[in-house]
Amino acid sequence: MKLIFEGHDERYTVEQSLLNLFPGELPVYGPVQPEDDTWAYVGYREKDEFFTVKVDLTYRGKNALRYFGGRHSGTAYEREGQRRHAVGACFFLAAWVFQKTPPPWGMLTGVRPDKLATQALAEGKTPEEARTLLERNYYVTPERAALAAETGLAAFEAGGDLGPRDIAVYIGVPFCPTRCAYCSFVSQSVEKSLSLVEPYVDALTAELAAGGSMVRRCGFRVRALYMGGGTPTTLSAAQLDRVLTVCEEAFGPALDPGGEITVEAGRPDTITAEKLAVLKDHGVTRVSVNPQTMEDHVLRAIGRRHSPGDIEAAMELVAKTGFRHVNMDLIAGLPEDTAEGFRRSLDRCLRFGTDNITVHTLSLKKGSRILTEGLSIPGPQAVGEMLDYAGSVLRRAGYAPYYLYRQKYMSGSFENIGWSLPGGACLYNIYIMSELCSILSFGAGGSTKMVDPVLKSRRIQRVFNPKYPKEYMERPEKTEANQAAFAAFYDRGESGENRA
């Protein structure tokens, strides 16, 4: 779609809305030619304290014209936000004409749509007022606005329990038995990279030892520790024991005795009684088993080598080991799946009695086999039916949504939702998705996120570990620099530099 701007340069806002509302269209800039049948003029004008946005949008020869006006107020920063919202709202209203169904999240295109609800609650609004704000100002459907109000409230309550030096820790293990068809994460197939695993554990434990020393020295408290990947249980029992032992020794008193420790057991074909015993002995409070589907033909389509029976056996081992919390993941929209198949998968997962079930929507990630091989996937209507069923059945079973997030290129432009029984919410998921506290990351591809604990606008800085395991093992100076940056971020905050 050709874009013409006048009076502003809100490219990011318009481009994100374009990609969300017109899948397959890419932004192009330049004058409209007589042969062009898809373009949008987006103009912005100010006069005194008033502003007007005009969007003249033509899509495949059909036209929509919309205006959006208002009055500026507040600081220059606040006025900038008002302009951005007005441009985005006007473009959305023009584009809405060409949508077959109302976009579930309205004009919102970001990863964390419920942050607006959390902010509203922090300003003293009620959950009902937060829901109304999303509907009226951002055109979110009533169902999704109510959902965001619920998860926003969970984030608001979790944030109220955090101190200024409370952090969370992420440990990445970028190895899997095989690569799933939907995956684009930086993970290595153990079959192809077995020789990397032991030296990777060496590098990871060295980084953890140094990071734990920094954490203790700076007086941080680790409220949640999360080991993900990849699939951490591709490590042997001895390797898992080594990593978790170093964690205990490195962080020591910085680990909150009442905090949570989560390990993604992930793939059922990596779970053994010996590995689960190691996790239990080290105080792991939550494991996640991620079947993604209980349909045998769908498992084959996504490249999994285990069967539904293997999932049943793994869950039996997990139950015998006696973890306090257990999560299971499902994905709506997988290749070869149907609404009926997804319903069967969810019903089988519910029979395990876990207190957490996370329902993801398939995200069409660049580099995944789904795209490179052109695998057949369910359409948006079928995915919507899957998610509607999940919401109704989980609520009837006593589960409530406690965190959500979105990704680019999601089927039907929906969302991922974590559901839990009362008392079963995973705080790490809330912390990271709602950006409530800093996340100190270890391992290849780790993204450390530093969140100002006091600043109202939650200023955030990021540093990144080397992306690939081999590069990570060869560049310990990069992880050392990242840990120094983490400590310095808080030192600057105490001196007032982060309050600017």
N, C-alpha and C positions, 0 to 999 in steps of 0.2 A: 504494500500500500504506500502510495506516495504521500508524504506529509509536508505541509506548508505551514510554518509558524509565523505569527506576526505579534509583536509586542511582548514576547516572552521566549524562554528557551527551556521549557519544561519537557525536555526530550525523554528523560527516564520515565516520568509519569505516564506520558502518552504511549511510549513504546511498550511498557509493561502491560498496559491495558490492551493495546493492539494484539500483542502475542497471546494474551489470555482470552480475548473475545473472538479473535479471528485466527484460529489455529492454521498454520501454514503460510500466513501472510507475514512478510518481513518489511520493516521500515525502510523506505527509500526517500531520498531528499532531492528536490529539484522542482522546476516549474511544471505545472500540469500541461500536458500536450493534448491535442484534440483526440488522439486515439486512446488516451487513458480512460479506463472505466472504473478504477478503484483508487480513490484518493481522499484526503481529508485536509481541509483548511481549519486551523485552530488559532483563533485570534484572541488577544487579551488587551483590554483598554482600561485605563484608570482616569478618573476625573474627580479631583478633590479626594474625599474619603470613600468614594464609590468605585466599583469595578464591574466590568461586564465581560463575559466570555462568549464567543460565538464559535460553534463547530458546524461546518458544512461538510457532510460526509457522503461520499458516493461509493457504493460497493456493488461491483458488477453491474453498473449502469443504473442502479436504483439509488435515490437520494434521500437524506434525512438532514434537517436543519434544526439546531437546538441552541438556546441561549441560557446562560446562567449568570445571575447577578447577585451582588451583595454589597456589604459595607465593611471596609477595613477597620480593624481595631488592634490595640496592643502594641507591642514592641516591633522592631523591624523583623526580628526572627519569627514572631507570631504572624506578622503580615505575609511573610514569605510562605509559611505553612498554609495560610488561607488562600493564597494564589494557587499553590500547588493543588489543594483540594478542589478549588473551583474549576481549574483546567481539567483535572481528572474526572470530576463529576459530569461536566458538560460533554466530554468525549464519551463517557460511559452512556449517558442518556441518548446520544445520537446513535451509538453502536447498538444499544438495546433494541432498536427497531428491527435489526437484522438477526436477532437471536430467536431460535425456535422455542426455547424455554428460558425462564428467568435465570441468570447466573446465580448459583446458590450463595456465593459470597459477594454478590453485588459488584461494586467498583473496587473492592479490596483485592490486591494482587500479591501481597506480602506473605511471608512464611508464617507469621504469628497474628492472625486476625483477632484473636481474643485479647491482645495487649490493650486494645482500645477499651475493652470492658474493664480490665484490671486498672487502667489509669482512671477511668470514671469512678470506680469504687474507691480508689485512693483519694479522689477529690470529694468524697462524701456522698456520692450518688448511690441509689439502691440498685440491686440487680435488675429490677424492672426498668429503671431509668437507663441503665447501661444497654439493655436490650433495645429499648426504644431509640436510643442514640444510633445504634448500628442500623436499624431499619430505616430511619428517617434521613440520616446524613450520609449513609454509605450504601443504601439500597440493598442491604442484606435481606435474604428471605426470612420470614418469621421463625422458621425451624432452625436455621443456622444462627440467627441472632440469639435465640434462647440457648442454644448449645454453647455459644461463645460466652454468654453471661455465666453459665455454670462453670466452665473451665476457668474463666477469668476470676471468679470468686475463689476457686481452689488456689490459684496463683496468689491472689491477694492475701489469703490466710496463711499460705506457706511463707510468703515474704515477711509477714509480721513476726515470724519466729527466728529471723536471721539477725545475727550480730554483725558489726562492721568488719570483723576479721574472719567471718565464716566463709568457707569456700567449698567447692566440690572437686573431686579428682576423677579424671578419665584415663584409663589405661587401654591402649589399642594393641590388639593382636591380629595383624593383617593376613591371616592364613585361613583357608577353607578347604574342605575335602575336594570340592569341585566348584566351578563358577556357575551361579544360577543365571538363567536366561534374562532376568530382569535387572541384573546387578551391573553397576558401573563403578562401584567402590574400588579403591586401591587395595585389592586383596590378592594373595598369591595362592594358587592351587598347591596343596601340599605335595601332590604327586609330582609336580614340576619343580618344586623349590624346597624339597626336604632338607637339602644341605644348608639352607639359610636359617632353619628354625633354631638350632642350638646357638649359633652366633648371635641371632636376633635376641634370644633370651639373655645372653651375656650383656648385650648393649642396653636392653631394657632395664635389667636389674641395676646396672651402673647408673642409668639416668634416674631411676627411682631412688637410689641411695642418695644421690646429690640433691634431688628435689625434696626429699623428705627432710634433709638437713636444713635446706632453705626455709621450708615450711615451719619447722620448729624454731629456727632462729628468729623468724619474723612474727611469731606468735599467732599463726593462723590456726583455725580449728576446721578440720575436715568433717563436714556434716554428711556427705554422701560420697562413696567411692564406687565407680562403675567400670567394670572390665568388659569391653565390647570388641567389635572387629568388623569384618572377618568373623571367625568363630573361635573364641578363646579355648574351647575344649578340643581343638585340634592339637593343642599341646598335650604332652604326656602327663600322667599324674605327677611324676617327679618334677617336671618343668612347672606345672601349676603350683606345686608345693613350694618350689624355689621362688617364684615370683611373689606369691602371697606372703611367704616368710620375710622376704626383703621389705615388702610393704609394711608389715608389722614393725620390723626393726627400724625402718627409715622414718616412718611417721610417728610411731610411738605414742606419746601422750597427746599428740595433735589430733589423733583419731577420736572423734566423739563417741564415747561409750554407748550412747543411745542412738547413734547414727545408723545408716544403712550401708550394706555392702552387696552390690549386685554383680552377678556374672552371667553373661549370655552363654548358656549352654548351647543354644541355637540349634544346630543340626542334630537330630536324634542319632545319626550314625557316628557321632563323636562322643556319645555319652556312655560312660561305664560306671559301675558301682564304685570302683576304686577312685575315679576322678571326683565323683560326687562326695565320697567320704573325705577327700582332701579339702573340698570346698567347705563342707560342714565343719571340719576340724579347725578351719581358719576363721570361723565366725561369719561366713557368708549368710546373709539374711534373705536373699532373693535370687532365684535362678529363673532364666527365661528359656523356654523351649519353643522353637519357632517352626512349626510344621508348614505354615503358609497356606496349606490346603490339606484336606484329608481324602482327596480324590486321587486314586492311583494314577489315572491317565494324565491328570494335571501335573502331578509330581514328575512324571516322565517328561512332559512337555517343557518344564522349566529346568530340567537337567539334574534333578535330585535322584540319588541312587538308593534312597530308602523307601520303604512302603508305609502305608498307614499302620500296618501291624508293628513296624519298628517304632513308630511314634507311641503306640499303646505301651510297648515294652519299656521305652524310655520314661514315660510318665509313671509307670509302676515303680521303677527304680527311684525316681524323684520323690514319690510319695513315701516310699519306705525310708528314705534318708531323713525326711522330716524337716524340710526347710519352712521357715515362717511364712514366706510369700513365694508364689509361683506365678509366672506370666506365660501366656501363650500368644503367639502372633499369627494372624491370618491376613491375607491380601485379597482384596476384592478387585476382580478384573484380570486375573491371570490368564495366560493363553489356554485355550480349550476348556475353560471353565464356563459355567452357566449359573444363572440365579439359583436354580434348584440345587446344583452341586455345591455352591457356596453355603446354602442353607444347611445342607447335610454336614458340611465341614464344621460349621459353627455349633450345630446341635451336638455333634460328637465331642467337640472341645468343652462344651458346657458340662458334659457328663463327668469330666475329670475333676470338677469342683475347685479349680484354681481361683484365686481371688483377684487375678488380673487377666484381662484379655485385651489385646491391642489389635484394632482393625485398621489396617492400612489400605489406602487406595493405590492401585498400580500407578507408578510414575514412569513415563516413557523416557528413560535416560539415554542420552547419547552414548554410543559405545556398547550398549546392551545388545544381547543376541536377538531380543524381540525386534529391535529396529534393524540391525544389520542383516538378519535373516528373514525379515518380514513375516513374523509369526502372527497368526490370527488371534485377536483378542476380543472380548465382549465389548459392545458399544456402550455409550454413556447411559442409556436408559437401563440396560441390564445392570450396570454398576450401581446406579441409583437404587434399583430394587434390592440389591445385595445390602447396601448400607442402611436402607430403610428397615429391612428385616433385622439387621444386627441391632439397630437402635431399639426397636420395639421389644425384641426377645431379651436383650441384655437388661433393659429396664425392668421387665417383668421378673427377671431372675434376681433383682436386687442390686445390679451394678449401676454405677453413675459415671459419667464422663469426668475426667479430672485433668486431662491435658490434651491439646490438639495442635497440629501444625499442618502446613501445606507445603507442597513442592511444585516446581515447575513441571509442566506437561503431564499433569495428573489427569487420569481418565475422568471425564465429566466435570473437571475443575472442582473436585470435591476436597477431601481432607483425610488425615490420619488421626485416629482418636484412641486414647488410652482409657479403658473402662476398668473400674475396680469396685469390689465390695467395700463396705465401710471399714476404714482403717487400713486398707490395702494399697493406697496410692504410693507410687514410687517417686520420692521427693527429687531424685536426680532428674527425672524427666521434666518435672515442673520447673526446677531451677534452670535447666539449660534452655528449655523452650520459651520460658517467660523472661529469661535474662535477669534473674533475681540476684545472682551472685557470680563471682568469678569461677571459671572452670579451668583448672590447671591440668593440661593434657600431657600424657607420656606416650611414647611409641611413634612409629612411622606414620606420617600423615596427620599427626595430632594437631589440633587447632586450639590453642590456648586463648581463652576469651577473658579479658579483664574488665570487670564491671565496677564502676565507681560506687562504693557502698553508701555514699551520702548524697551525692549530687542528684538533684531532683530529675534532671533530664537523662540520668543513667548513661553518662558518657562511657563509651566502650572502645577498647583497643584490642587488637588481635596480633598474635605472633604464631608462626607455623613451623612445625618440625619438618625436616626433609620428608618428601612425599613417599618415596619408595624404600622398601626395607634395606636394600644394599646401600643406597645413598645415606640413609639414616645411620647405619652402622659405621659408615666411613666419615661421618661429620659430627662427632660428639661436641665440637665447639659451638655448633648451631643450637643444640639443646641447652648448653650451658648459658649461652647468650639469652635465650628465651626465659630461662629461670631468673636471670639477673633482671630482665625487663619486667618480669612479674613483681619482684620485690620492689623495684624502683617505682612502679606504678603506685603502690601504696605509700611509699615514702613521699612521693610528690603530693599525693592526696592529703597527707597529714600536714604538709607545709603550705597547703592552699593552692598549689599549682593546678590541680584538677578542678578547682572551683571557678576558674575563669569563665 
